[in-house]
Amino acid sequence: MTGFHLTLSLMTPGHFRHAWRLEHADPLAYLDIDHFQRLARIAEDAKIDAVFLGDGPALRGEIEEAPGTGIDPLVLLGNLAAVTEHLGVVITSSTTYNSPYNLARRFQALDHVTKGRAAVNIVTTGTPAAAANFGLTDHPDKQTRYQRAWEFLDVVTRLWDSWEDGWLVADKTTGRYADTDKIHRVDHDGEFFSVAGPLPVAPGPQGRPVVVQAGGSEGGLTLAGDFADVVFTVAQTQAKAIAFRDDIRRRAAAAGRHPDDVKISLGVVVLVAATEEQARRRERELYAQLPIQRLTTALLGNLGLPADAFGPDDPIGVDDLPETVPAGAFSTGFSVSTRALIAEGPRTPRELIQRGAGGSGHRLVVGSAEQVADDLADWYAAGTADGFTVMPAETAVDLENFATLVVPILQERGLFQRDYTAPTLRERFGLPFPSRHRAATRLPA
């Protein structure tokens, strides 16, 4: 593996969610399969490792101002895998509103049909509105969601491991097809799930689909250390990113894994153009579309501050923050990252929103192709991550600009692959193949 891995987000209209208001933008692009197929082909031409799409199983109130998450990612990215040959697909799925058996079977199937390019992005769903869509009166609290997620992934990985190597006999003379001694029941009976198993089909080319996870709370960090192959994270400062990577590696080692067996993918929002002047002009256009007062209220809530405590241009200092991240924060990771930025010096909500790409929370990089390449190279050299999930500010424009302008510079510097050298996504991320058949249930610490 050369240099770092790269995943491109397909979130449309972009991680500036109000980019649909720009004169040239198509407000319905997030529902247009031709739009996504075009982006996938651009990504594959650039030798990008994988594409990714976030998701949530409920319509949120933001639809009044901006498009939602759109087409179910399993359907959408399954289609994109079918029209590409090498591009990996990272598909978001909820442990809160799924069953382990169904998810394990779907992604095992996807690993077969993509010939080893499948990854599942595990989330616990923080949107309370989702509960009513699944016949529940209450949305589970964060601790319960992560307890369920741990058991969920324990069952899923055991299902994926339920067939040993050598199961195939295929003796045409005797008529014996499979060695059933090498196909194992799971027989799980836990707090949240009861699953007999095994899966009805043998493992795919990767042994297991790649497991991606994001979450900055203690439950999320435990889940990452115990199960994740790739951890998607947020950081506004290099010190925060380095500390997070070191923490995940320690947790993986404590779980009996090799620290190198879990990779960190750092989210970064990119706004790139041929020149810095062109990029800055587009940046100003995107800033002009932001509903700054509503975003200020949301930011203050995630920091644990009263909605009326600060206006958009009032500086927030580290002494203004509560001692710890509030229990009600929508995203612990975003809250921690923003607090680290404020610790470097007072920032106004407007500055934080702009630095966080219009409220997405991820670090915004604006500039020419050389400047963006320099930034990624600097953060990689500092040990912040094993690769990056690049999140286009305006997807229809910045994904193509990144792929055609920035990637060639990274390739020339030996930081990114010039071609696909391995058939599976697992190999391209530098991940080991899993051992077969884990008979006993592991218990969380």
N, C-alpha and C positions, 0 to 999 in steps of 0.2 A: 504494500500500500504506500502510495506517494503522498507526502504532506497530509493535509486534512481532508475530511469528507465534507460534502456540501449537499444540503437538502433545500429545495425551493418550496416555499409556501404558495399555494394557489388561491389564497383568500381573495375574493373579488367583491368590490372594486379595488381593494387594497387594504393595507393595515392602517391607512388613513381611511376610516370607514365612510367618510363623507366625500370621497373622491368622485362619487357618481355625479356630483353637482357640477363638475368641470364641463365646459362647453362640448368637448370632444368625446366625453364618456358615454357609454351605453348603460343606462340604468338597469337593464335586464341581462347584462353580461354574465351575472352569477348563475343564471339558469340556461346558458347557451353552451351546448356540448361542443360546437365548433370552436368557440373561444378556448375551451379547456384543451381540446385536442391540439390546437395550434400551440398553446403554451407547452404542452407535454413534448411535442416534437422539437420545439426550440430547446427545451431542457436536455433532451436526449442528444441533440446535435452538439451540445456543449459538454457532454459526458457527465452531467450532473448525476449524483448517486441515486437520488430519490426525490419525489414530490410529496407534499404533505397538505392535508386540509383539516382544519379544526371543525368541530361540530358540537351541537347540543340538541337533545331531544325535546325541545320546546321552543315556541316562538316567544321572543323577548320583546319588551316594550320599545326597544330601540328601532323597531321596524318603522315607527312613525318618522324617523329621521334618516335611516340608512338600511340597505339590504341586510337580511339575516344570513344564516350560514348556508342556506340553499339546498342543493341536491344532496341526498344521502351519500356520504363519502364512499361507502362500500360499493354502491352502484356506479358512482361517477369515476372513482379511481380504478375500479375493475374494468371499466370501459377504456380508460387511458392505458392500462396495462395491455389491453388487447390490441391497441394501435401502435404500441412501441415494442421493442425487442429487449432492451437492457434496463430501462428506467425502473427503479424501485418505487413502490407505492406505500405510503405510511397512512393508515386509515384509522381515524379516531373512533373509539367505541367506549361506551360507558359500562363500568362494573356495577353501578347502582341500578341501572335499568336494562340489564341483560341477564341471561343465565349462562353459567360457565360452559355447559355442554354445547349449547348452540353456538356460542362464540368460538370455542375450540374447533368445532367441526367446520364452521364457515372459513376460518382462517387456515386450517389445514387444507381445505379444498382450494383456497386461493393460492396457497403456496405451490400446490401441484399445477394449477392452470397457468400461473405466471412463471413456472420453472424456477422458483426460488427467489422471487422479487418482492415477497409480501412482508409487511410489518404492521403490527397493531399498536396504535397509540392509546394507552390505557388512561382513562380519566374517571373521576368519581362523580362528576356532574354537580356543580354548585348552584344550579338554577332551580329555585323552589317550585317554579311553575311546572316542572317536568313531572312532579309526583302525580298530579291529577290525570296526566295522560296515560298513566299505568295503573290506575285504579287505587291509588294510595291517597289517604286523607292528609298525610304529613310528609314533608321532605325530610329524610334522615339528617341528623346533625353530622358535622364533619368527622368527629371521632368514629361514629357508627359507620359512616361511609368508608372510611379507611380500614376499619376492622373487616367489613364485608369485602373490600377490595383485596385485602391480604388473603383471605380464604378463597376468594374468587380465583386469583392468580395461582394459588397453590393447587387448586383443582384443575385449572386449565393446563398448567405445565405438566401435571401428572397424566392428564389425558393425552397430551402430545407425546409423552414418554411411554405410553402403555404398550407400544409395539417394539420389541427388541429387533436388533439386526439379526438377520438369518431366519426371519419368520417364513420366507418364501421357500417352498419345497418344489412345487411345480413338476412333480414326477408324473409324466403322462402315462407311464406303464401301470403304476399302481393307482393312479387317480387321486393321489394325495396332493392337495394344493398348498396348504399352509400348515406350519407347526404351531398348533394352538398352545403349546407350552410356552411359547414366546409372545403370546398376546395376553395381556393381564387386565383384570378388572381393577377399578380404582376403589370401589366400595367406600366412598366418602360419606360420612354422616357427621356434619358439623353444626355450628351455631346458625348458619344462614342457608346451607345447601345440603342436599342429599343426592349424591350422584353415583350411579353404579359403574358406568363405563363398560368396556373401553370404547374408543372411537371406532367407527365401522371401516376406517381406511387407514393404511399405513402412513408413516410420516412422509412429508414432502422432501424436496431437494435440500432444504436447510436443516432438516431434523426438527426444528421448531421455527415458526415465523419469528422474526425479530420483534422483541418487546420494547416499545418506547414508552417512557413515563415522564410526567412532569408533576411537580408538586413541592412546594417549599415548606409545608408544615411538617411536624414531626412524623405524622402518619405517612405523608408522602415520601419523606426521606427514608423511612424504614422500608417502604415498598420498593423504592429505587435500589437500595443496597441489597435487598434480598432477591429481587426478580429481574430488574431492568437490564436490558442489553445496552440501551441508549437512554440517557436522561436529557430531556429538553429543558433548558433553564433560561432565566432572565438575570441580567446583571447590568447595572449602569456604571460600575467601576471595576477596574481590573482586580483590585484587592478582593472585592466581594466574589468575583468569578473564581479566582484562584482558591479562596477559602472553601467555596462550595464544592469545587472539583476534589479538593483534598478530603473533604468530609465524606463525599460519596464513596471515594476509594477506600477510606477507612471502614465505612459501613459494609462495603462488599467483602473486605477481608474478614471482618468480624462474623459475616454470614458463611464463611468457609469458601469464598470465591477468591480468584486472583484479582487484584485491583485493576489490572489491564483488561479484564473481561467486561467492564462496563465503561462506555464511552460517553463523554459529555458533549452535547450539541447546544451551542449558545445561540439564542435567538437574537437577531439583529435586523432592524428595519433599514432598508437601503433605498435611497433616492439618488439615482446616478444619471448623469448625462455626459455628453461629449466634453463639455467644459464645466468648470465650477460655476461660472456665471449663469449658464443655462440651468444647472441644478438648483441654484439659489432662487432663480426666478420661479421655477416650479414649486419649490418649497414655500415661497410666499403665497402662491396661488392655493396650495393645500391648507396652509394656516388660515387663510381667509374664510374657509368653509366650516371651520370648527365652531360648534355651539359652546363657547368657552365657559359660560356660566354653569351649564349643566355638567360639563366635564369637571369643573372646579368642585362642585358638590360631590360628585362621585369620588374624586381624588381625596378630598378631605375625609369622607366616610371610610375609605380603605386605609387611611392613616390613623383612624380613631379620633378624628377631630370633629367638633360640631360643624354643621353645614354653614352656619353664619359666622364662624370664627374668623375666616379670612376671605378677602375678596381676591379676584384673579391676580391683582398686582401687589398684594401684601406679602412681604417676605415671611417665610416659615423657617424658624431656626430649630436646631436639634433640641433645645430646651423646651420648645413648644410641644414636642411629641410625647405621647404616653410612653411609659417605661418599656412596654412590650407591645408587640403587634396585637391589635384587638382581636378577640375571638370571633367577632362578626365580620372581619375583613373578607371581602370576596375572594381575594388572592393573597395568600401569605407571601408567596414569592415576589409578587409585584410590590407589596408593602415593604418587605425587607430591602429590596433593591432601591426603592425610592428613599427610604430612611438612610441608606448608605450614601446616597448622593447628597442629601441634606446635611449629613454629618461633615461633608467637606466644606460647607458654607451655606448660609441662608439662600433659599430659592423661593420664588413666587410660584403659585399654582400655574400661572401661564407658562413660566419657564419649564416647570416639571412636565406639563402636558405636551409642550413642544418637544422637549428633550425625549419624552416617551412616545413620540410618533402619534400625537393627537389622542393620547389617552390609552394606547395599547399597552404601555408600560415597558416595552422593549426599547433598547437604546437605538437612537436614530443616527445614521451615518449619511451625510449629504456631501456630494462632491463629484469630481471627475472620476473616470475609471481608475486612474493612477492613485488618486486619493483614497478611494474605497479599497483598492487592493492593498495599499500601504497600511490602512487601518486594520484589515483582517490579518495581515502578516504580523503586525505589531502585537495584536492580542493573542495570536497563536504562539508567537515566540515567547510571550510572557507566561505561558502555561495556563491560560484561562480555560481552554477547551480542547477537545480532540477534533472539532469541526464546528460548522455553523449551520443553523437553519436560517436561511436568508428570506426575509419577509418583505416583499416589494411594497414600497409606499403606495404606489399606484400600479397594480399588477399588470395591466395591459401594456404599460410602458416600461416599468422598471425591471420586470422579469426579463424581458428581451434585452434591455440595455445591460443588465448584469451578465447575462449569458454570452452576449456577443462582444461586450467591451471589457468587462472585468475579468472574466474567466480566462481569456487568452493571456492576460498579464500574469495571472496566478500560475498558469501552465508554464509560461516562459521562465518563471522563477523557481520552478520545481516544487511548487506548493500544492498543486492539484493535478490529478491524472489527465493525461492527454488522450487516453482511450480506456475503454472498459477491459480490464485485464482478468476479471473473475466473473463467473456466471451468476453467482448469488449475491444478494444484498448483504448477507451475513459476512461473506468473505471480503466484500468491498469495505465494510466497516471495520475489518480486522478483528472480527469476533470469532470465538471458538465454536465448533460444532458441539451440541449437547450430547452427553452420554445417554444411552437408552435405558428405559425402565427404572423409574424411581419408585420402589414398592411401598416404602413407609412414608406416612405423612409427617412433614416437618412441622414443628410447633413454633410459633413466633415467640421471641424473647418477651 
